[in-house]
C-alpha cells in the first residue's frame, strides 16, 4: 500500500508541475535555436535539459554544455544555481 501511495503522490506532483509549466509557458519568453546557438559558451547563461530520464537517455542529441536536471525534483536542485544568471530550459 505504501508503494501505491508514493506512486500516487509522485504522479500528482508531476501533473501539478506540468500544469504549472504549461500555464506559465505563455509568459515565458521563447527563443529560436539560432538565438540559443549565439548564447552557447556565455558564462552568464545556464542551459538546463529537463527531459525526463527515458527521453534524455534515448536521445542522441544533447546540447553541449547543458546540465541535465530531473524536472520532478526542482526543489532539490534549483538552489545550487546562481540567481543572477540567465536560464534556458529545454525539454525536446
N, C-alpha and C positions, 0 to 999 in steps of 0.2 A: 504493500500500500504506500509506503514512504517513497518508493521509486516513482510510482504513478503521480504522486503529489508533486514531487520535484520536477517531473517532466511537464506537468500541467503549469506549474509556476514559470518554468523556463519558456514555455510556449506563450503564455500571457505576456511575459516581459518582452519577448521578441516581437510579438504582434504590436505591442504598445510602441516599441522603438520604431518599427517600420511605419506605423501610422503617423507617429510624430515626424519622422523624416519625410514622409510623403506630404504631410500638411505644411511643413516648413519649406519644402522644395521650391515653392513658388516665390519665397522670399530670399532664397539663396542665389547669389549670382552664379551664372553658368559661364563656362569658357570653352573655346574650341581646342582641339588637340594642338593646333598651331600655336595658340596662346600659351598652352602648357609647355610646349617644347621650348619656347622662349624663356621659361622660368626654371628649366632644369639646371641644376648646379647653383642656383641662387641660395645663399646661406639663410636668407630670410623666409624661405618657403619650405614647408614640410608637406610632403606628399604622402598621404595615408591611404593604403589599399585596405578597404573594409569589406572585401568579398568574403563570403563565408568559406570555411576551410575547404570544402569539397570543390567549390568553384575555383578557388585560388590554386589548389593542388593540381587540378585538371588543366589549368591554363599554361600554355607555353609562352604567353606574352605577359611580361611584368615590366613596370616602369623602373628603369634604373634609378637607384637612389631612394625609391619609395620604401616606406616602412609598412609592414603588414600588422594590422591590429584586428582583433576579434570585435565585430560590431555589437555583439551581445554583452561585452564586458567593458563598455566605455568608462564606467566609473572606476575601473581598476587601472586604466592606462592614461586617461586624459591628463591627470595631474603631472605626469612626467615630462610634458612638453611645455616649453616657454610660451607664455601668453602673448608675447609681443611679435610672434611670427604669423605669417600668412599660411593658412592650412588649405590644402586641396585634398578633398576626399573623393575617392572613386571606387566604384563597385562593379564596373563592367569594362 
